[in-house]
Each structure stands twice: as structure tokens, then as C-alpha cells.
């Protein structure tokens, strides 16, 4: 049985979604966009967090965005742009595509993810776990 690999899925998603550079995303954050960190909590504790970013774990993202879901979070009910990021940009590309498929319009992701944000000078809040 042939499967469609993750690399292909990410390439397809990137053709259908908006992608911002780290500098553009940080500029948009200053203008009111919400950066959404979809990394696992262990990654946040190990690597640190981007100042001002909202954490929404990948496994709960669609549930937290959906206003009809019992898990909906009000932070995602605002009329603002939401810019997702993960560690390197693969999970966030797929997550952005999923939210776009749900009907959300002001959704984008960051090329290169957390690593690119860190290299681009984003303010990183202290790690909570030194391991």
C-alpha cells in the first residue's frame, strides 16, 4: 500500500496557505496578530517560549479554535490574524492547512518555526527545564 509521506503533505499545504518569514511574523505580532505556538509542552520547557505567544498544543488546536467545541478557547474567537509555529515549520504548515479547511481565513504560519524565530532575534522567555 502506497502512502503519501509527510514531506509531500507539507509541500502541498505550503502551496495553499500563507507563510510569513520570522521578521514579518514578529512585525505582524507588534501590529496585533497572535503568534500561536503549537509545540508540545515538553518542547516549550526545554527550548523556551516566544514572548507574547499563545500556546495551543497541536493535538487540541482544532478543538480550541472551533467555537462549537466544548474545548473552545476565547483567545481564538477574536477578529485577528493567527500565525502558527512549531519547531521547524512542518507541523504548523499542516495545522494551518487544517484550520483553513475548517473555514478560518486569517491563518498563517512561520517559515522555519521556533528555530528561525530564535535565529531572527525573537525574545525567548526562560526555559523551565534544563534537560
C-alpha positions as a Python dict, from the first residue, in 0.01 Angstrom:
ca = {
    (1, 'X'): (0, 0, 0),
    (2, 'X'): (143, 335, -102),
    (3, 'X'): (111, 622, 141),
    (4, 'X'): (153, 994, 95),
    (5, 'X'): (451, 1093, 305),
    (6, 'X'): (467, 1383, 546),
    (7, 'X'): (710, 1575, 326),
    (8, 'X'): (459, 1565, 40),
    (9, 'X'): (173, 1669, 268),
    (10, 'X'): (375, 1966, 395),
    (11, 'X'): (468, 2068, 38),
    (12, 'X'): (101, 2052, -64),
    (13, 'X'): (-9, 2251, 241),
    (14, 'X'): (251, 2520, 178),
    (15, 'X'): (105, 2577, -168),
    (16, 'X'): (-236, 2655, -16),
    (17, 'X'): (-153, 2858, 293),
    (18, 'X'): (6, 3190, 384),
    (19, 'X'): (362, 3168, 510),
    (20, 'X'): (542, 3453, 688),
    (21, 'X'): (912, 3496, 749),
    (22, 'X'): (1008, 3525, 1116),
    (23, 'X'): (1070, 3901, 1076),
    (24, 'X'): (732, 3951, 910),
    (25, 'X'): (555, 3745, 1176),
    (26, 'X'): (715, 3942, 1459),
    (27, 'X'): (622, 4267, 1286),
    (28, 'X'): (264, 4146, 1247),
    (29, 'X'): (259, 4045, 1614),
    (30, 'X'): (351, 4405, 1702),
    (31, 'X'): (51, 4509, 1491),
    (32, 'X'): (-195, 4283, 1673),
    (33, 'X'): (-150, 3936, 1522),
    (34, 'X'): (-143, 3645, 1766),
    (35, 'X'): (152, 3406, 1748),
    (36, 'X'): (34, 3054, 1829),
    (37, 'X'): (294, 2805, 1950),
    (38, 'X'): (171, 2454, 1871),
    (39, 'X'): (475, 2272, 2006),
    (40, 'X'): (442, 2010, 2278),
    (41, 'X'): (475, 2143, 2633),
    (42, 'X'): (799, 1945, 2672),
    (43, 'X'): (946, 2142, 2381),
    (44, 'X'): (844, 2469, 2543),
    (45, 'X'): (1001, 2369, 2872),
    (46, 'X'): (1321, 2251, 2702),
    (47, 'X'): (1368, 2530, 2445),
    (48, 'X'): (1183, 2827, 2593),
    (49, 'X'): (889, 3029, 2466),
    (50, 'X'): (844, 3326, 2237),
    (51, 'X'): (740, 3634, 2432),
    (52, 'X'): (371, 3709, 2380),
    (53, 'X'): (291, 3382, 2202),
    (54, 'X'): (-17, 3180, 2299),
    (55, 'X'): (36, 2807, 2350),
    (56, 'X'): (-213, 2572, 2183),
    (57, 'X'): (-85, 2215, 2164),
    (58, 'X'): (-119, 2061, 1820),
    (59, 'X'): (-346, 1786, 1948),
    (60, 'X'): (-607, 2036, 2073),
    (61, 'X'): (-574, 2310, 1811),
    (62, 'X'): (-887, 2247, 1605),
    (63, 'X'): (-1092, 2190, 1922),
    (64, 'X'): (-971, 2515, 2077),
    (65, 'X'): (-1041, 2715, 1760),
    (66, 'X'): (-1388, 2571, 1692),
    (67, 'X'): (-1648, 2794, 1864),
    (68, 'X'): (-1891, 2500, 1876),
    (69, 'X'): (-1643, 2274, 2057),
    (70, 'X'): (-1674, 2224, 2432),
    (71, 'X'): (-1298, 2291, 2443),
    (72, 'X'): (-1313, 2627, 2261),
    (73, 'X'): (-1080, 2898, 2393),
    (74, 'X'): (-1194, 3262, 2374),
    (75, 'X'): (-848, 3378, 2270),
    (76, 'X'): (-922, 3219, 1931),
    (77, 'X'): (-1259, 3394, 1889),
    (78, 'X'): (-1109, 3735, 1816),
    (79, 'X'): (-1105, 3907, 1479),
    (80, 'X'): (-725, 3891, 1450),
    (81, 'X'): (-466, 3716, 1241),
    (82, 'X'): (-331, 3396, 1396),
    (83, 'X'): (20, 3291, 1299),
    (84, 'X'): (112, 2936, 1394),
    (85, 'X'): (458, 2797, 1453),
    (86, 'X'): (614, 2472, 1566),
    (87, 'X'): (982, 2376, 1591),
    (88, 'X'): (1072, 2393, 1221),
    (89, 'X'): (754, 2469, 1024),
    (90, 'X'): (623, 2126, 926),
    (91, 'X'): (355, 2072, 1190),
    (92, 'X'): (248, 2435, 1166),
    (93, 'X'): (205, 2407, 788),
    (94, 'X'): (-26, 2107, 833),
    (95, 'X'): (-209, 2274, 1122),
    (96, 'X'): (-258, 2596, 925),
    (97, 'X'): (-399, 2396, 635),
    (98, 'X'): (-636, 2217, 871),
    (99, 'X'): (-767, 2545, 1017),
    (100, 'X'): (-801, 2688, 667),
    (101, 'X'): (-1002, 2379, 569),
    (102, 'X'): (-1228, 2449, 869),
    (103, 'X'): (-1302, 2792, 724),
    (104, 'X'): (-1067, 3020, 917),
    (105, 'X'): (-931, 3295, 695),
    (106, 'X'): (-680, 3494, 898),
    (107, 'X'): (-446, 3197, 948),
    (108, 'X'): (-78, 3174, 854),
    (109, 'X'): (238, 3004, 971),
    (110, 'X'): (605, 3088, 1013),
    (111, 'X'): (867, 2952, 777),
    (112, 'X'): (1129, 2775, 986),
    (113, 'X'): (927, 2781, 1308),
    (114, 'X'): (1074, 2839, 1653),
    (115, 'X'): (1429, 2781, 1535),
    (116, 'X'): (1400, 3055, 1273),
    (117, 'X'): (1232, 3289, 1522),
    (118, 'X'): (1517, 3233, 1769),
    (119, 'X'): (1778, 3295, 1499),
    (120, 'X'): (1581, 3603, 1387),
    (121, 'X'): (1612, 3770, 1724),
    (122, 'X'): (1276, 3692, 1884),
    (123, 'X'): (1268, 3736, 2260),
    (124, 'X'): (1286, 3391, 2417),
    (125, 'X'): (1146, 3350, 2765),
    (126, 'X'): (1343, 3137, 3007),
    (127, 'X'): (1341, 2761, 2977),
    (128, 'X'): (1169, 2582, 3261),
    (129, 'X'): (1355, 2253, 3230),
    (130, 'X'): (1731, 2232, 3182),
    (131, 'X'): (1717, 1876, 3045),
}
